[in-house]
Amino acid sequence: MTADALRPALLLWSQVISRPEPGLALLDFGKRDASFDVGLPVPREIRRSDGCSMPGKGLEVVSLNDQHAFVAVAGDTQLQVGDWVGCGLSHPCTVFDKWPLIPVVEDGVVVDYIRTLF
């Protein structure tokens, strides 16, 4: 299996809440929401309010505080306040500890919940 064949254990969706300066975006999740002990979350997808979707290339989570993710944005990456960013989480154990009920989403609709007992 190649590294390209691996996929995140969980996908965390969050919104861009601020673009305080060129090259920086803030997302509405942080250490309280996501695992970070085995690497920071990895932006995988961007979704706009019109439903348009694109790969998360050009984005990198560089830091987390309690409630916000700080994302470096490459100069040619179009990212605006209100966009949704799906971040892959590589290590679900600490997420299970934080979220005892995780929604299962298919095509943008919650179809089930998974109760975690960690």
C-alpha positions in Angstrom: 0.0 0.0 0.0 1.4 3.4 -0.9 1.0 6.6 1.1 -1.4 7.9 -1.5 -3.7 5.0 -0.8 -4.1 5.9 2.9 -7.0 8.1 4.0 -7.9 9.8 7.2 -9.6 7.8 10.0 -12.0 10.7 10.5 -12.9 13.9 8.6 -13.6 17.0 10.7 -15.6 19.8 8.9 -15.1 23.4 10.1 -15.7 26.9 8.8 -13.3 29.6 7.9 -14.2 32.3 10.5 -11.5 34.9 9.7 -8.9 35.8 7.1 -7.0 38.3 9.3 -4.0 38.7 6.8 -2.9 37.3 3.5 -1.6 33.8 3.9 -3.6 33.1 7.1 -7.0 31.7 7.9 -8.7 30.8 11.2 -11.0 27.8 11.4 -13.6 27.2 14.1 -12.1 24.1 15.8 -9.1 23.6 18.1 -7.5 21.3 20.6 -10.8 20.8 22.3 -12.3 19.2 19.2 -9.5 17.4 17.3 -6.7 15.1 17.9 -3.2 16.6 17.6 -0.9 14.2 19.4 0.2 12.4 16.3 0.4 15.3 13.9 -1.9 18.2 13.2 -5.1 17.8 11.1 -4.6 17.9 7.4 -6.9 20.0 5.1 -8.3 17.6 2.5 -11.2 19.5 0.9 -12.7 22.9 0.6 -16.5 23.5 0.1 -18.0 26.8 -0.8 -21.5 27.9 0.1 -22.7 27.3 -3.5 -21.7 23.6 -3.1 -18.6 23.8 -5.2 -15.9 21.5 -3.9 -12.1 21.4 -4.4 -9.0 19.7 -2.9 -7.5 21.3 0.1 -4.2 21.8 -1.6 -2.4 25.0 -0.6 -3.7 24.7 3.0 -1.7 23.6 6.1 -2.8 23.6 9.7 0.2 25.1 11.4 -1.1 25.6 15.0 -4.0 24.9 17.3 -5.2 26.7 20.3 -8.2 25.6 22.5 -10.9 26.7 20.0 -9.2 27.7 16.7 -7.0 26.2 14.0 -4.4 28.5 12.3 -4.1 27.6 8.7 -1.3 28.8 6.3 -2.8 29.6 2.9 -0.7 29.5 -0.2 -0.8 32.6 -2.3 -2.8 31.1 -5.2 -5.3 29.2 -3.0 -8.8 30.8 -2.9 -10.2 30.6 0.6 -12.8 32.9 2.0 -14.8 33.4 5.2 -17.7 31.0 5.3 -16.0 28.3 3.3 -16.0 24.8 4.9 -12.7 22.9 5.2 -12.6 19.1 5.8 -9.6 18.1 7.7 -8.3 14.5 8.0 -7.5 13.3 11.5 -4.9 10.6 11.6 -5.3 9.4 15.2 -8.9 8.9 16.3 -8.4 7.7 19.8 -8.2 11.2 21.4 -11.1 12.3 19.2 -13.2 9.4 20.6 -12.4 10.7 24.1 -13.6 14.2 23.2 -16.7 13.2 21.2 -18.8 10.5 22.7 -21.3 10.7 19.8 -19.9 11.1 16.3 -22.3 11.8 13.3 -22.0 9.7 10.2 -22.5 11.9 7.1 -23.3 10.7 3.6 -23.7 13.3 0.8 -24.0 16.1 3.3 -26.7 14.4 5.4 -26.4 12.9 8.8 -27.5 9.3 8.4 -26.4 7.8 11.7 -24.4 8.3 14.9 -21.6 6.2 16.4 -21.4 6.1 20.1 -17.8 5.9 21.3 -16.8 4.2 24.5 -13.2 5.1 24.9 
